Structure formats: structure tokens, C-alpha cells
Amino acid sequence: MRIAVLGTGEAGRRLASKLVSLGHEVTLGSRSAENPGAREWAAEHRAAHGTFAAAAAGAELVVNATGGLVSLAALKAAGAENLEGKVLVDVANPLDFSQGMPPKVLTPDGGSLAEQIQRTFPGARVVKTLNTMTNTIMVDPGRIPGDHVVFVCGDDAEAKEVVTGLLRSFGWPGERILDLGDLSGARATELVLPLWLRLYGTFGTAEFNFAVPRA
């Protein structure tokens, strides 16, 4: 597929690199076409980079890997017309670092960032996933032993199937991809972050994930 990854932070670059390795045509999007990090990444991976709008315009699928507090602004810069009808994979978390560590998780109107994105861009097909783990595990679940899981939720069943296919290609077995139903499930997965941050502080590493044993 032609995929736009919006966000040049560690998660965005990691996801974009994995997608390139799987044969997708990837454009890394940033605020400026001259972003040095995006330019360096594109040269290393023989891929493309550009503004949020340029990346999204040519894509069939868009990944939001921007910081959660600026995601709406980034997606508005990408352009609603460039998101219309497209699967929009949201991996961001609305973390507020203004008062130091650990950050607070902001819940817009008692909901979630993913739902806020869907309301703002009703023509997009938003799917929330991969936001409950560090980026190395997102693209390489085999780093962690055991039957740990990745959560998926969204209002569009076909869009979730597309995203589930991508997750499988990342190495996530089907039985470890847990569909939480509609996009309101993102309220729960985003609120996992305070626990994740506490565990990160306890373990001193981000190399862990959540498992859901069932009888």
C-alpha cells in the first residue's frame, strides 16, 4: 500500500521503517518539508518525506504517530480532504508533560483522543491500536515472551480488518489481536497509560507488554 506515517518521533520512524521493510510505499510526514529528521530517514530508507498534507494526499492509509496533544493540529494540517474515506490508524496518546513526569493522560470530554479525531474528521475511518506498548514491541512482538496482546477498536469493521492485516504482518498472531469493539474502546486503552508509566518506572525499561490470560 501507499502509506503516510505522520510524525517524525521515535514511534513514527520505527513504524515507517517497518512498513518499508514489508514492501509498502511509505512517506514520512512532518510539519515542514525541510524537516531534517524526516530527510535523514528518507535517505536511509530510500523512501519519501514531505509535509503532513503532501504525505496524506498520496496515501491509501494514514498512520497518526504524532504527539497526542498536537494530533488534531497535525491532522488538520494534513487536510480533511486528504483523509476522506481512508483508514486512519491512531497510535497516539494524549499525554501532558507540562507538570513533569509522569505525564497526565488527558481525556477530552470524558472520551478519548481517537474519538475526538473521528468527530473532527468524520470522513476518515479511525482505528485505534498499538498505543499500549513501546514502539520496539509494536513492530516486533517477538521481543517479549508469552501471549501478550495488542488491542484494536474502531467503528468501521472493514477498516479494522485492514489494520488487523497490518498487525499480522508485523508478527502479531491473530489470537493475540484483541478487538475491543467500537471506537469508544479507545477510552480504556488510552487510560492504560498511567499503569504503563508506573510499570516503566518500576522496571526501569519499556520492554514489557500486557497479557490477558483467560480460562
N, C-alpha and C positions, 0 to 999 in steps of 0.2 A: 504493500500500500504506500501511498504518499502520505506521510505523517508529519505534522508540525508539533514540535515539542516547545512549548512556551516556558521560558525560564532558563537562565544560564548558571544557576547554582549547582551544587553537587548532585542533587537529585535529578535535575533536568539533563545535565550532561551524562549522568550514568544511564538514564533511561534511553536517551538519544543514541548513545554508543551501543547499547544492547540491540536496539531496533535496527541500527545499521548492520550489525553483525548478523542479523537474521534476514538480511536482504531487502529491507524496506528502504524507500527513498525518503530520507529524513532532512527536514530543515529545522535548525535551531533558531527560535525566535527570541528577540530581545527588544528593549525599548529603542535602541539605536542600531542602525545597520552597520555602524562602525564599532560595535562592542568588541573589545579586544579578546575577551574570553571566548565569545562565540566564533570569532575569526580564527583563533588558535585551534579550537575544537574542530571546526570545519576543515581546516587544512590537514589536521592529523588524520581525520576520518574520510577525507575526500568526499565530503558532504557539503550541504549548503547552509547558509545562515542569512538572516535578514531581520527586518522589523517584525513585530508581532503580526501586523496586517499582512505583510508580504508572505510570511510563513503560513498563516492560516488560509490565505486566499488560494494557494495551490494545493492544499491538503485535502485528503479524503477523511482523515481522522485527526483530532487535535488533542494534545495532552496538556493539561494545565499543571505545570510544575513550578509555578511562581509562588512567592511567599503569600500565605493565606490572606494577610491583611491588605495586600495590593492586587489580589487576583481579579477583583471586579474591574479595577482600573486597567489592568493589563488586557483583560478580555474586551473591554470597551475599545481599547486601542487597536486590538485585533480586528474589531468591526463585526457587528451583529450579522451583517450580510455575508461575512466570511465564515460564520459559524452555523448558518442556517442549514438545517437538515443533517448536520454532521454529528457523528459520535464525538462527545467531548469527555475525555477521561480526566476526572479531577482527583489528583493525588495530594492536594494541598491541605494544610491545617491552619486554622485561624489563630496563630499564636502571637500573643502580645508580650514583647520583651521590654516594654517601656519601664517596668519596675525591676528589671534584672531577672536573675534566674531563681527558681524555674519560671518559665513564662506562664501567663494565664491563657486559657483557651476561651476565646470569645464565642458566644452562641448568639448569632443575630436573631432577634425576635423569638428567642426560645427554640430556634430551629438549628440549621446547620449552614455552613458555607456552601455546600453543594446545592441545597435547596435555594439559597439566595442567588446562586449562579443560574439555576434553572428558571427562576422567576424573572431575572433580568434579561435572560436570553431564551425566551420560550421556544424559539425555533431550533435550538440545539437539543441534542439527546444526551443528557448528562448521566454519566455513570461514575459513582464513587468507588475507589478501590486503592489498595496499596498504601494507605495513609497511616497504617498502624505498625509500621516497621521502618527500619533504616534502609537507605537506598541500596546498599550492597545486597541485602536479602531480597529486595523487590525483584531484582533481575537474576538472582542466583539462590533460590530457596534451599539448595543442597548444602549451603554453608552451615545450616542449622540441622542437627539430627532430630529425628522424631516427626510426628504427624502434626506439625504446626500449620496454621491456616492463613488464608487471605480472604478478606470479606469483599463482597460485591453488592452494590444496591443501585437501583435506578428505576425509573418509571417506564422505560421502553425495553420490552423483552428482547427485541432484535438487537438493540444496541448492547445489551448485556451479553448476548451470545457472541458478538464481535469481540468484546473485551475479554470474555472468558477464553476465547481462542488465542488472544494475545498472551494471556496469563499462562496458558498451557505451553505456548512456545517459549516462555521464559523458564519453564521447568516445573510449574505448579501442577501436580496431578489433579485430575478432575474432582476426586473425592475430598481434596483439601481446599477447594474453592467454594466458600460458603455464601450462597445467595441469601441476603437478608431481606429481600423483597423490594418494595418501592424506595424512593429516594429519601424518605424520612428515616431510613435505617442509618443514614449518614450522621444523624444526631448522636447515635450510640457510638459509632466508630470514631468520630472526632473527639468525643468525650472520653475515649480510652487514653488520650494523650497524657492527662495528669498521672495516671498509673504508669504509663510507659516512661515518662520522665523520672518518676520516683525510682523505678527499677534501673534505669540508666545510671542514676546517681549511686544506687546500692551496688550494682555490678561493676561500675567503672568502665563499661563497654556498651555499645549499642548492638552488639552481635547476639541478639536474642529475639524471640518472637512468641506469640501466644498460640497455645494448643487448646482444643476444645474436646476433651475425651467424652465419649458418650457410651451409655450402657447398651 
